[in-house]
């Protein structure tokens, strides 16, 4: 069945339906497991800079309420690469500052696979469980139609460039990286820029003002937006796609 609903993002901490993971005083890697893409450029393992695998795409899958960890485990058990972006949050416990992590987008899982692999995965999950709620399902591209059926939307996929940019941003261990909605954004310049120095170097997006601070906004799909922390004007330049 086609999905025609949207879930707006908020800028508060209520993004995870389960309990956030307490990581202690230091930030962990943004990778929940070794199956999650890395932003490093190592010759071995997975990197966001790798040459795209033939026929593989980044699929956006919707996860049923509160079960993103279970969904991720099932995807990895099938040998597929997936990514769960994390949000890093500062909290105080017994007077000490700690960093905890929680899923940034609690209703979505990103899977890097072929269309056939994803179709098989969703079918096997459906027939192998007796649960009323479907654990994983397609999230559809509401901006286009299927060639073989113009009345339906195709599954949403994210291009490698956009996904690499998103992974790079959400892998930075900074509690000021937040999901935002268009309602709270005050666009100052609106220009597409690339950050040239600092923690957010090489992130590209649109300049905006949020809570009185100049930030760079990365839009992944359907106005699902993530904002960097403050970025000074001198640390960015106009971004021209080649």
N, C-alpha and C positions, 0 to 999 in steps of 0.2 A: 504494500500500500504506500502511496506517495506521501511524503512528509511535507506539510504545508505550514508548519508552525515555526515560530522563531522564539528563542529565549534571550531576552535582552541581558546584557552584562551590566554589572554594577561595580562601583569603585570601592565597595567595602570588603570585609573579610569573609563574607558568607558565601564563598564559592565552592566549598567542599561539603558534601552532605554527610561525610563520615568524620572521624577524628583526625585532625592534622598530625603529622609526624613530628615529634620533638627531636631535633637533631643535635641538641646540646649547644655549646657556645660557638661553634663554628659552622659555616655553611657547607653542606655536602655538595657533591656534583649534581648537576641538573639531571643526570641520568638516573632513572629509577632502577634500571638494570643495565646489563651490558648490551641489551638489545636496542636501547634507545640511542639515536644518533648522537655523535660527538661533534663538537666544533673544532676539534684538533685536526691537524693535517698529517697525521701519522700515515705511514705507508700501509700499516695493517689496520684492520677493523673498519668501522663505518665512519664516514666523515661527511659533513654537509657539502664539502667541496668535491666529493667523488664524482666521477663521470657517471651520468644517469644510466641505470641498467635498462637494457632494451625492453620495452613494453611495460616497465614498472612505472607506477604513478603514485602520488600521495593522495589517498582516498580519505575523505572526512566521514567518519562513522559516528552516528549518534549512540550514546550509551544510556541505558535506562537509569532511572533515578537512584543515585547513591551507590552505583556498582562499577565505578571506573577501574578500581584495582582488580576486581574479578575479571572484567572484560580484558584488561591488559594481559593478565596471566593466561587467559585462553588463547589470545592472539599469539603470544610468544610460545605457548605449548605447541602451536601449529607451525612453528619455525618461521614466523613472519616478523618483519621489523616494524616496530611501532614507536610512537612518541607521545608522551604525556607531558605537556609543558607545566612547569611548577611555578608557584608564587612563593617568594621568600618573605617572611614576615617576622618583624621584631616583637618579642613579648618579654615581659619581666616575670620571673619566678623566684620567689624568696629574695627579692632585691637584686637579682642578677639578670642581665640582659641575655636572652637566648634568641636563636633563629629557628623558626619552625618552617616547614614546607607544607604546601597544600596544592592540589591541582588548580591551575589557573582557569581552565575551562572544564568544569566538572561534568559537562554533558557530551564532550567530544573526545574522540580518540583518533589519532592520525596513523594510518597504516600505509607502509610503502610496499606495494605488491602489484602484480598484474591483475587485470580485471577478472580473469578466470580464478585466480587464487582467492580474491575477496569473495566472489560469488560462492565458491566452494566452502569457504570459512563460514559465511552467514547461513548457508544451507545446513552444514553439519551442526552448528550451534542450535538451529531451530529444531532439527529432528532428534538431537541427542539430549535435549532437556525437556522436562515436563512443566516448566514454569509458565505461568500465565503471561508475565511480562517478558517481552523479547529483550534479551540482553544487548544485542547489537543490531543496528539497522543502517541502511544508507541514509545519508543526509543529501538531499537533492539540490541541484543547481537550479535555482528559481529564475535565472536570467536567460536560460536557453531551453531548447526542446530537443528531444531525441530525433535522430534522422529517420529511424524506422517507425516512430510513433509520435507525430507532432503534438499530440494531446498530453504527452507526459514529459517530465523533466528527467535529464540524465543524472546519475550520481555525481556529486560534486567532487572534483579533484583540484589540487593546488599545484601550480607549476613549480619546478625545482627552484627557480630564483626566489620566488616569494616564500617558499617553505624554508629555504636556507637562511633567508633574512630573519624569519620568525624564530627559527631554532637558535640562531646566533643571539638574538635579543633575549629570549626567555631562558637561555643558559647562563646569563649573567647573574651573579649572586647579589642582587640589590633589592632591598625591600620596597624601594620607591618605584619599581616597575609595576604598573597596575593596569588592569583592564578598565576601559572607560566606555561611556556611551556618548553618542553625538550630542546629547542634550547638554553635557557639562563642558564641551570643548568650545573655546573661543579662539577661532583661527586668527592668528596675527598676520602672518605672511601668506600662508597657504602654499608656499613653494615646496617642491620636492627637493630634499637635501640629503646629503650623506655626511655622517659624522666623521671628522678627520682625526680626532685624538681623544684620549681618555678611555674609560671603560666601554663606551658605546661606539668605539671606532669601527667603521665600515657598516654600521646600521644605516639603512636608508628608509626614509618615510617623509611625512608631511609635517611642517612646522606648525605648532599650535601652542596656545596658552591654556594651562590647566591649573586652577588654584593659584593664579598669579605667577606661575612659573612657565618659562619657555621650555617646551619639550618636543620630542619627535614622535609622531604617531605612526605605528605600523598597522595597516589594515590587511587582514588575511582574507576574509570573505564576508559577504552580507553585512557589512558595517560592524564586524567583530573586530574591535580595535584594542591595541595594547600600547601604552605610553611608556617612554623612557623616563628616567629621573631628569632633573634639570640639565640642560645642555646649553652652555654659553654660545653666543653668536659666533665668536671667533673659532669655535671648535666644529664648525660645519661649513659646507659649501654646497652650491647648487648641484643637484644630481641629474646628470644627463644619461639616459639609457642608450646603450650602443645598439 
